[in-house]
Amino acid sequence: MKENGLYLVNKPSGPTSHDMVDRARKVTGQSRVGHAGTLDPFADGLLIILVGREWTKRQSEFLHMDKTYEATLVLGASSDTQDRTGTITQQECVSPSLEDVQQVCASFIKTYDQMPSAFSAKKIGGKKAYELARKGIVPDLKPQTVTIHSLELLDYAWPRLTIRTHVSSGTYIRALANDIGNALGCGAYVESLKRTAVGPYKLEDAIELEK
């Protein structure tokens, strides 16, 4: 990873996407390093790292590509951040049947207006929504149109539901999990999240980036 270019990196759970950029700067010795699509700190998987001026200038090309994720949802509870890092609230509900879960998952294979999480990195007046939310300020978010191209149920054993989904750029998997939980009448939040593809780029081709 010494030359300018595009690098596929396997981000572990824990560091931020910016932490991974800092690691790439140390490895390459270059300051012109960026990434093409944030992964939450608790998430892991494919992160595209761009090194050099000509590649960082092309960032938007990769930001607008479709993404594929695998996620495990916890049903019967909700989180203020819509993931495991937030304050978890248990909900009284009847565990949905496999058939109900399959039907609800299938119903989300569509284009719809999705409300981003208040703890997302979406910019509001120059500030990230989560920066406002952590100060107790409710960010003024607007729904955005997203497309769920596919949503496959990989495993279901109450209260955990594991899915694989191929989505348009701008889709928040935490928000999708919340929407699925609401549709099931039991709530849901994301326990684990892995990005497996960005456009034609695959996690299986990614490299590890040491600290």
Sequence and secondary structure as in RCSB ss.txt:
>XXXX:A:sequence
MKENGLYLVNKPSGPTSHDMVDRARKVTGQSRVGHAGTLDPFADGLLIILVGREWTKRQSEFLHMDKTYEATLVL
GASSDTQDRTGTITQQECVSPSLEDVQQVCASFIKTYDQMPSAFSAKKIGGKKAYELARKGIVPDLKPQTVTIHS
LELLDYAWPRLTIRTHVSSGTYIRALANDIGNALGCGAYVESLKRTAVGPYKLEDAIELEK
>XXXX:A:secstr
  SSEEEEEEE SSS HHHHHHHHHHHH  S EEESS   TT EEEEEEEESHHHHTTHHHHHTS EEEEEEEEE
SEEETTSBTTS EEE       HHHHHHHHHHTSSEEEE   TTS  EETTEEHHHHHTTT       EEEEEEE
EEEEEEETTEEEEEEEE TT  HHHHHHHHHHHHTS EEEEEEEEEEETTEEGGG B    
